[in-house]
Amino acid sequence: MSVWHSRPVFFVENVARSLAFYTDRLGFVEEDRYAENDTVLVAQVRREDCALLLNCQQPDKTGRGRMFVSLDPAPLAELRAEW
């Protein structure tokens, strides 16, 4: 069984403020967060099947996004063999 995990990453100025917007206004639920010195740097929110990562660690990318894709080792080997 192939296991792929993918999430859109939204680069934001302030993750805590973005968390409040997604949870309080859009109905998402916070699933995870990473913080240093009481500052949230990365968080994941979910609403049904839609999961998003919020990241403020690259301020030059604020307002942009990317797709994060993670493959378990076995599916990655299968994909490499296919390509």
Z-matrix of the N, CA and C atoms (Angstrom, degrees):
N
C 1 1.449
C 2 1.530 1 108.63
N 3 1.302 2 116.92 1 126.72
C 4 1.457 3 121.84 2 178.67
C 5 1.520 4 109.90 3 -81.73
N 6 1.322 5 115.20 4 133.86
C 7 1.461 6 120.13 5 178.38
C 8 1.521 7 108.48 6 -120.94
N 9 1.300 8 115.52 7 109.79
C 10 1.464 9 123.08 8 175.86
C 11 1.515 10 107.23 9 -113.83
N 12 1.288 11 116.84 10 137.76
C 13 1.462 12 121.49 11 173.81
C 14 1.521 13 106.82 12 -121.39
N 15 1.296 14 117.26 13 127.92
C 16 1.468 15 119.45 14 177.48
C 17 1.521 16 109.35 15 -136.62
N 18 1.305 17 115.33 16 146.01
C 19 1.462 18 121.92 17 179.56
C 20 1.519 19 108.55 18 -146.86
N 21 1.318 20 117.62 19 136.10
C 22 1.457 21 118.94 20 167.92
C 23 1.532 22 108.09 21 -69.01
N 24 1.315 23 115.92 22 140.77
C 25 1.462 24 121.93 23 175.29
C 26 1.518 25 107.08 24 -111.49
N 27 1.321 26 116.54 25 123.15
C 28 1.459 27 121.90 26 176.01
C 29 1.528 28 107.78 27 -105.01
N 30 1.314 29 116.08 28 123.37
C 31 1.458 30 120.73 29 177.38
C 32 1.523 31 108.17 30 -86.82
N 33 1.324 32 115.06 31 119.96
C 34 1.461 33 121.78 32 -174.24
C 35 1.525 34 109.99 33 -123.48
N 36 1.309 35 115.43 34 160.82
C 37 1.462 36 120.75 35 179.02
C 38 1.524 37 111.32 36 -73.35
N 39 1.338 38 117.06 37 -38.14
C 40 1.452 39 121.95 38 -174.21
C 41 1.528 40 108.79 39 -142.96
N 42 1.319 41 117.17 40 110.82
C 43 1.464 42 120.40 41 -175.77
C 44 1.531 43 111.30 42 -66.54
N 45 1.327 44 117.85 43 -41.75
C 46 1.468 45 119.69 44 -179.48
C 47 1.530 46 110.91 45 -59.48
N 48 1.316 47 117.12 46 -42.97
C 49 1.469 48 120.88 47 178.74
C 50 1.536 49 110.42 48 -66.61
N 51 1.323 50 116.62 49 -40.15
C 52 1.465 51 120.64 50 178.24
C 53 1.527 52 111.15 51 -66.14
N 54 1.340 53 116.63 52 -38.70
C 55 1.462 54 120.28 53 176.02
C 56 1.526 55 110.84 54 -58.17
N 57 1.312 56 116.09 55 -45.35
C 58 1.464 57 120.09 56 179.44
C 59 1.527 58 110.81 57 -59.97
N 60 1.314 59 117.39 58 -42.20
C 61 1.464 60 121.15 59 179.18
C 62 1.531 61 110.86 60 -62.36
N 63 1.347 62 116.43 61 -50.38
C 64 1.466 63 119.78 62 -176.66
C 65 1.526 64 112.63 63 -67.13
N 66 1.333 65 117.23 64 -36.64
C 67 1.462 66 119.03 65 -177.90
C 68 1.531 67 112.36 66 -84.25
N 69 1.324 68 117.77 67 -45.61
C 70 1.469 69 120.81 68 -175.58
C 71 1.525 70 113.61 69 -77.70
N 72 1.322 71 116.69 70 -35.45
C 73 1.475 72 119.22 71 -174.94
C 74 1.521 73 113.88 72 -102.38
N 75 1.328 74 117.29 73 -33.98
C 76 1.467 75 119.73 74 -173.99
C 77 1.525 76 114.10 75 -105.60
N 78 1.336 77 117.62 76 -2.77
C 79 1.461 78 120.09 77 174.42
C 80 1.515 79 115.86 78 80.44
N 81 1.330 80 117.98 79 15.32
C 82 1.463 81 120.74 80 175.73
C 83 1.529 82 108.75 81 -77.74
N 84 1.322 83 116.17 82 162.62
C 85 1.463 84 122.93 83 176.07
C 86 1.523 85 107.62 84 -118.28
N 87 1.306 86 116.19 85 133.61
C 88 1.464 87 119.93 86 176.55
C 89 1.518 88 109.15 87 -72.09
N 90 1.335 89 115.91 88 129.45
C 91 1.466 90 120.90 89 179.82
C 92 1.521 91 112.37 90 -105.67
N 93 1.305 92 117.25 91 -33.57
C 94 1.455 93 119.57 92 -174.55
C 95 1.511 94 108.92 93 -159.69
N 96 1.332 95 115.73 94 157.70
C 97 1.464 96 120.33 95 175.71
C 98 1.515 97 109.68 96 -153.97
N 99 1.318 98 115.01 97 154.27
C 100 1.454 99 122.63 98 173.46
C 101 1.516 100 106.83 99 -126.76
N 102 1.329 101 116.45 100 127.15
C 103 1.464 102 120.96 101 -178.24
C 104 1.522 103 110.07 102 -133.24
N 105 1.314 104 115.20 103 152.12
C 106 1.460 105 122.87 104 171.99
C 107 1.519 106 107.36 105 -133.67
N 108 1.330 107 116.23 106 134.70
C 109 1.471 108 121.12 107 178.81
C 110 1.525 109 111.99 108 50.88
N 111 1.312 110 116.24 109 44.73
C 112 1.473 111 122.95 110 178.33
C 113 1.526 112 114.31 111 64.48
N 114 1.321 113 117.91 112 14.90
C 115 1.468 114 121.64 113 175.55
C 116 1.521 115 108.58 114 -112.17
N 117 1.330 116 116.41 115 122.58
C 118 1.465 117 120.46 116 178.33
C 119 1.523 118 108.03 117 -75.19
N 120 1.336 119 115.90 118 122.28
C 121 1.465 120 120.93 119 -178.41
C 122 1.523 121 112.49 120 -99.95
N 123 1.325 122 116.70 121 -35.07
C 124 1.465 123 122.07 122 -179.21
C 125 1.519 124 107.72 123 -143.43
N 126 1.318 125 116.96 124 141.13
C 127 1.461 126 121.50 125 175.48
C 128 1.518 127 109.39 126 -147.04
N 129 1.313 128 115.11 127 153.41
C 130 1.458 129 120.81 128 175.05
C 131 1.516 130 108.49 129 -117.46
N 132 1.330 131 115.24 130 134.11
C 133 1.457 132 121.94 131 175.16
C 134 1.520 133 108.88 132 -122.65
N 135 1.337 134 115.38 133 156.93
C 136 1.470 135 119.84 134 -178.81
C 137 1.520 136 109.27 135 -144.43
N 138 1.312 137 113.78 136 142.36
C 139 1.465 138 121.97 137 167.98
C 140 1.511 139 106.03 138 -137.15
N 141 1.319 140 115.69 139 112.72
C 142 1.464 141 123.42 140 -173.76
C 143 1.523 142 109.02 141 53.59
N 144 1.336 143 119.03 142 -121.45
C 145 1.464 144 121.05 143 -177.70
C 146 1.523 145 113.58 144 -90.65
N 147 1.308 146 117.21 145 6.10
C 148 1.462 147 121.10 146 -177.12
C 149 1.535 148 109.60 147 -101.56
N 150 1.326 149 116.26 148 111.74
C 151 1.465 150 121.18 149 176.56
C 152 1.525 151 108.25 150 -114.02
N 153 1.326 152 115.78 151 139.85
C 154 1.461 153 122.50 152 -179.51
C 155 1.518 154 109.84 153 -131.52
N 156 1.325 155 116.08 154 145.01
C 157 1.453 156 121.50 155 171.64
C 158 1.523 157 108.26 156 -104.47
N 159 1.323 158 116.30 157 135.16
C 160 1.460 159 122.95 158 176.88
C 161 1.521 160 106.97 159 -112.46
N 162 1.325 161 117.54 160 128.43
C 163 1.459 162 121.40 161 -171.65
C 164 1.519 163 109.85 162 -138.77
N 165 1.329 164 117.30 163 130.64
C 166 1.466 165 120.58 164 176.35
C 167 1.525 166 111.84 165 -116.13
N 168 1.316 167 118.38 166 15.28
C 169 1.456 168 122.04 167 -175.04
C 170 1.522 169 114.39 168 -80.11
N 171 1.309 170 117.60 169 -8.82
C 172 1.460 171 120.95 170 178.64
C 173 1.526 172 108.12 171 -128.77
N 174 1.341 173 117.16 172 80.22
C 175 1.470 174 120.29 173 -174.13
C 176 1.525 175 113.93 174 -58.88
N 177 1.319 176 117.80 175 -25.38
C 178 1.465 177 119.99 176 178.25
C 179 1.529 178 112.11 177 -68.73
N 180 1.318 179 117.46 178 -13.52
C 181 1.470 180 121.89 179 179.87
C 182 1.539 181 112.62 180 -103.70
N 183 1.323 182 118.48 181 2.36
C 184 1.466 183 121.38 182 -178.87
C 185 1.532 184 110.23 183 -51.23
N 186 1.318 185 115.23 184 132.50
C 187 1.462 186 121.03 185 -178.51
C 188 1.519 187 112.69 186 90.84
N 189 1.307 188 116.88 187 -0.56
C 190 1.471 189 121.35 188 179.62
C 191 1.513 190 109.63 189 -116.41
N 192 1.305 191 116.47 190 179.20
C 193 1.457 192 120.90 191 178.91
C 194 1.511 193 110.96 192 -149.02
N 195 1.309 194 114.73 193 172.23
C 196 1.462 195 122.35 194 173.99
C 197 1.509 196 107.53 195 -153.57
N 198 1.295 197 117.06 196 168.86
C 199 1.455 198 121.60 197 177.26
C 200 1.524 199 108.27 198 -106.68
N 201 1.331 200 115.83 199 124.98
C 202 1.457 201 122.50 200 175.16
C 203 1.516 202 107.21 201 -94.36
N 204 1.345 203 117.19 202 128.03
C 205 1.456 204 121.90 203 177.82
C 206 1.521 205 108.17 204 -127.44
N 207 1.312 206 115.78 205 130.04
C 208 1.461 207 121.83 206 178.40
C 209 1.517 208 108.41 207 -124.85
N 210 1.312 209 115.47 208 133.06
C 211 1.461 210 120.86 209 177.66
C 212 1.517 211 109.31 210 -119.78
N 213 1.325 212 116.81 211 137.57
C 214 1.452 213 119.86 212 171.40
C 215 1.527 214 108.23 213 -66.63
N 216 1.335 215 119.40 214 159.05
C 217 1.470 216 121.54 215 -175.06
C 218 1.529 217 114.48 216 -55.69
N 219 1.320 218 118.92 217 -43.95
C 220 1.474 219 120.38 218 -177.98
C 221 1.527 220 112.11 219 -63.94
N 222 1.345 221 119.83 220 -49.17
C 223 1.466 222 119.13 221 177.78
C 224 1.532 223 112.50 222 -63.46
N 225 1.338 224 116.74 223 -32.97
C 226 1.463 225 119.47 224 177.20
C 227 1.515 226 110.32 225 -63.43
N 228 1.321 227 117.82 226 -43.60
C 229 1.476 228 121.76 227 177.78
C 230 1.523 229 110.37 228 -62.10
N 231 1.350 230 117.03 229 -41.41
C 232 1.472 231 120.89 230 177.90
C 233 1.524 232 110.80 231 -62.08
N 234 1.318 233 116.40 232 -43.10
C 235 1.458 234 121.22 233 -179.73
C 236 1.520 235 110.78 234 -64.04
N 237 1.317 236 117.21 235 -45.29
C 238 1.475 237 120.95 236 177.28
C 239 1.518 238 111.61 237 -59.03
N 240 1.325 239 116.77 238 -42.26
C 241 1.457 240 120.51 239 179.14
C 242 1.534 241 110.79 240 -65.10
N 243 1.321 242 116.55 241 -38.88
C 244 1.468 243 121.47 242 178.82
C 245 1.526 244 111.15 243 -63.65
N 246 1.335 245 115.21 244 -42.54
C 247 1.460 246 118.51 245 -177.65
C 248 1.494 247 112.77 246 -77.56
